[in-house]
Amino acid sequence: MAPTSDAVIDALRPVQDPELHRSIVDLDMVRGVQVDGGTVALTIALTTPGCPLKNEIERRATEAVTALDGVDRVALEFTSMTDEERAVLRQKLHGDPASTAGSQPTHGHSEGRAIPFADPSSKTRVLLVASGKGGVGKSSVTTNLAISLAARGKSVAIVDADVWGFSVPRMLGIERPPVLIDQMIIPPEAHGVRLISMGFFVEEDQPVIWRGPMLHKALEQFLTDVYWDEPDYLVVDLPPGTGDVSISLSQYLPRAELYVVTTPQPAAQTVAQRAAFMAEKVRLDLKGVIENMSWFTGDDGKRYEIFGSGGGQALADKVQVPLLGQIPLVPALREGGDTGTPITVAEPDSEAAKEFAAIAERVDVELAPTRRFNAELKIL
């Protein structure tokens, strides 16, 4: 017995657009359903004509309808939304880009859409990953920490704010640019993590020669014009040091938590403490230190502390926060950054991947903010 059109629609409700993470039925993408015996014909309107995940939508929709009793064949056709329909969709999901209705202007932000992560009611925890200098593996830590948080079932996004030395797109293996739906930027996703980066807007081998105001505007757009869909975590890869970008983000994201990456080398620890002390100056919550390149384990099973030892713990003691973990130096960690398959994906049972998982658990559980309830005091 052939299914009804309503039954086909109900079967398609669990099918999500892979970029917007919403039902294709609720997004009004399913436009026509006709049942003729065992054949179901339907039309799906893509959000953009060149939707990069068209094949995935086709696979999901076909599997959902084929699972119905009485269906032998699915004839699926595609069309695309009109400009007007995209405007309606953007308004539904993201609001009006010219309006700040319902929210107060945030630090350094007086026009356009307010930064959602600065709102006290936002459920998103913002993790700023900083370092005193380059070359300590900060971006690698950011990438693998984000993937480890996603592996815990969390919704995770990354802002690659290292505008001069952007590298997270390569590390995640993301080559396609974001999709634009009527001024709403849809970030690409890999390994369960969504990403926006300057790397999507300039050639990889070209320098970003921008001064302060342009940088601030770009960062502001990363936070406001991108459809983040209220993730559990927004992990921000800061540039090395304590310059303009870090200061701007501390103003845009006053509720953010700061995590400092260093190496065991005492000299590196001395430089890294400047990033830690920045937290106090700009009133951010410094939460912990992560030590990278802690040791190398040779074929003989012996640990070799190539970059010395104790730097991470010394920094943590000095700034009075916990040392959250020590990441060993392994070739696969470097190779994963070059090939787009991070070690937490390529070798989840490796020593380094397990350490990232342990750090993610500490961040997610041990360092989770406690809820504060204001009790009304009554004087009897």
Secondary structure, 3 states (H helix, E strand, C coil): CCCCHHHHHHHHCCCECCCCCCECCCCCCEEEEEEECCEEEEEEEECCCCCCCHHHHHHHHHHHHHCCCCCCEEEEEEEECCHHHHHHHHHHHHCCCCCCCCCCCCCCCCCCCCCHHHCCCCCCEEEEEEECCCCCCHHHHHHHHHHHHHHCCCCEEEEECCCCCCCHHHHHCCCCCCEEECCEEECCEECCEEEEEHHHCCCCCCCCCCCHHHHHHHHHHHHHCECCCCCCEEEEECCCCCCHHHHHHHHHCCCCEEEEEECCCHHHHHHHHHHHHHHHHCCCEEEEEEEECCCEECCCCCEECCCCCCHHHHHHHHHCCCEEEEECCCHHHHHHHHHCCCHHHHCCCCHHHHHHHHHHHHHHHHCCCCCCCCCCCCCC
